[in-house]
Amino acid sequence: MKVINVVGARPNFMKIAPIQREMDKHKDFESILLHTGQHYDEKMSKLFFEDLELPQPNIYLNVGSASHAVQTAKIMVEFEKVLIDEKPDLIVVVGDVNSTAACSMVAAKMGVKIAHVEAGLRSFDRKMPEEINRLVTDTLSDDLFVTERSGLDNLKREGIEEHKVHFVGHVMIDSLIHFAEKAKKSLIKKELNLESAPYALVTLHRPSNVDNRENFVKLLDAFEIIEKDILIIFPIHPRSRKMISEFGLDGRIKAMKNLALLEPLGYLDFMNLLHSAKLTLTDSGGIQEETTYLGIPCLTMRENTERPVTIEMGTNILVGHDTELIVKETKKNPCGQRKKRRYSTPVGRQGGKENC
Ligand code: UD1
């Protein structure tokens, strides 16, 4: 079976790594790794290939950044040529980025089967580009691999035939487990002088938070209060860095002496910091799940989540961009008491054995 494994953006890499590794073990698969180039900076892409021991992509589409329509269209034009040349039996797409939906649309129209890994998640918020990508990809997919029970309910409600849906757990948690020992060896805490210091880990990049000045300012207001109690480590996404400059907020960030703004980190360094964080403040999807697996308190700076299991398990709380709520929830847990509940099987299968 000839398979094209598709990646495009940072959150795809840790999801495709275990799948690519497994396919490479089996002679009945001829697997091709394709990178659309949606993310292209060394720190957003190349570093992840090294950390996750991914082979160099066999095909690189070099699409880069653009508006949604242009980026999606560029991926589609280039991916169509690849499907004509390679004639695969199946494409595997992961997550919910523009590359996921764009490649699915091309494959569906060319009669190539699609497997979607991390299917069925719904935020019910169509203002999120990822929600549109999830809906499009799931509608078109032939096999839908689901990480949590809410995904099964969503797909059933949307009329997806049961035989297409497979409840398998989360390949991202497989990566977390697979690389845990290697991540422990990262020297990032030493480099940052964090070996004994408690810290909160922050990530922020959603357009709803960082492309809107008012919302971004509300989050900075909260960070200004929090940093008086706990050191904040903030590896910053290029989109957020750009918006800080555009909004003239550099001065406010610099004035926070207990906030360390870092370049985007590789997978192993980030995992190392995550494992020891007292608390995370994030608007990422994946970090909500990784903190649930690790039992680390997570404040999600969004109004909704497509990953409700993280809230049910007790590690995750939605705080939006509400300054007061963020501060209140942070102060509730100043020592970063670990939460007891973690994922039950099959999400993070191996992890489930230890807990629940
Ligand atoms: C994308 C995904 C989002 C995911 C996020 C993780 C979509 C719709 N969004 O958002 O779901 O959570 O990746 O990072 O697919 N940029 C660089 N270097 C890069 C990549 C991006 O500087 O390597 C900058 C550019 O200014 C670009 C902006 O970041 O315009 C946004 O990049 P884009 O890929 O459009 O979306 P993300 O915000 O990264």
Residues whose N, C-alpha, C, O or C-beta is under 5 A from the ligand:
A	BS01	UD1	A9 R10 P11 Q38 H39 Y40 D41 M44 S65 A66 D96 V97 N98 P129 E130 H205 P238 R239
